[in-house]
Amino acid sequence: MCGDDLGRSCLLVAFASVLLTGSVHPQSLPGGDDFGRGLLGGVDVDRDGVPDVLALENRWGEPECVWVFSGRTGDMLRKDVGEPPRDSVSPSSARELTWVGDIDGDGVTDYAYGLGEWTSGGIVAFRYGKTGARLWSWPERWQDGSGWMSVAPLGDVDGDGAVDFVFGLPDHGTDGQHLGRCVGISMRSRAALFTIEGRVAEARFGRVRALDDLDADGKREFVVWGDRSGGEQMAAGVFRGTDGTRLGWIESSGLRPNGVQTGFDWDADGVSDLFVGCKGCRRSSGHGEELHVFSGRSRSELAIFDERLPGQDLISLTHFGATSTCLRAPGSEPAVALVVGAHEEPVFGATYLFTPKSDRGSFEGVAQALRCLDVPEEILALESWLHIGGALASAGDLDDDHVDDLLVACTRYCGPQRGIVWAVSGRTGCTLFRWHRRHGVDHPILEPGAGSTRPK
């Protein structure tokens, strides 16, 4: 259902993706392989005027890597190989792929990801967007970190001319309490600028996303969230980029975040808003999942979405809202659409499209595409654990039609595949490119789609 705190009438429009059935158990496949574990788009890495595509891949016992593809042709531009595996007992894997701004001033946005283990810490690795070479990492010692940390750029907090960052350490805490911690760090001096301590056991209050500069002081604010609230600590809050002081909690009954995205202006007030996946918080039953949209300016609740299909009762999905992104169509009405993934329902994954108004306008095509992604025939014969929608991202405008295009990943346990990434036209819903990883092939295989109208 759709909230109307702004006094506007909202009609939810939802589309399920692909139902897949068959007979392969994940234990029969190599563990840890998940091409498309993270996706990034919207940045022109090779400076040819078209945004390019980054796809994160983990492989058991091998370094993680980021594949960089041309948004113009779909061809592979390069493979950025990551850190050597620390051991074979508890191999590391990468998560939380994110843009971090142009750190080195070379005109290309740089990126980072969290690299962690279940048992012994981790780091955040930063890489040059132009070359993929390692830029720096934090912390310097693996054991001082926390498994699968996240990072958000703040701007120059300490006035030394370099961008600074806040790092989220969700597993931090003594005696296995997983309280969580956030630390602001100067990139140049590595000095701690501020610390935010989690206070609720097992809440893991230490995941971060950057927001806009809400108080016009030249520093970006950021959101911190954990698994649950307790006492005076709510599950999510907004904090000042200058010193880490709390600006306010994000308040909504029963909020238990399973994913947060930022960077898109849902209510068209000039400030990016927050898209919070919520587990176990459905108002009607208490056991379902929703995605809540909150104003970045006021933290008030703008809308609530769930996985109800038109004419159907609520269905039982897991991780609805854990992945989400927005597509923009400047000058159209509506000018933004929300895409939500629900990627861990047994047997299949689902992906949904929502708009602020009943007229889907330019997004009619992508709604159709989410129902009928061109999944390879051998995948259609398989069973479960496909995780369609396991990663989502806006690709930017790949086909030059003034509407953002969509990146969708099907990660893990794909039989002969090790994962698939689609680039889908936001206007027509046609596949622009499909990259898939096969066992025994040392690079992703490109299959161009019929949707692109841009000259190659």
Secondary structure by P-SEA (a helix, b strand, c coil): cccccccbbbbbbbbbcbbbbbbbbccccccccccccccccccccccccccbbbbbbbcccbbbbbbbbbcccccccbbbbccccccccccccccccccccccccccccccbbbbbcccbbbbbbbbbcccccccccccccccccccbbbbbbbccccccccccbbbbbcccccccccccbbbbbccccccccbbbbbcccccccbbbbbbcccccccbbbbccccccccccccccbbbbccccccccccccccccccccccccccccccbbbbbbbbcccccccccbbbbbbbbccccccccccccccccccbbbbccccccccccccccccccbbbbbbbcccccbbbbbbbccccccccaaaaaaaaacccccccccccccccccccccccccccccccbbbbbbbbccccccccccccccccccccccbbbbbcccccbbbbbbcccccccc
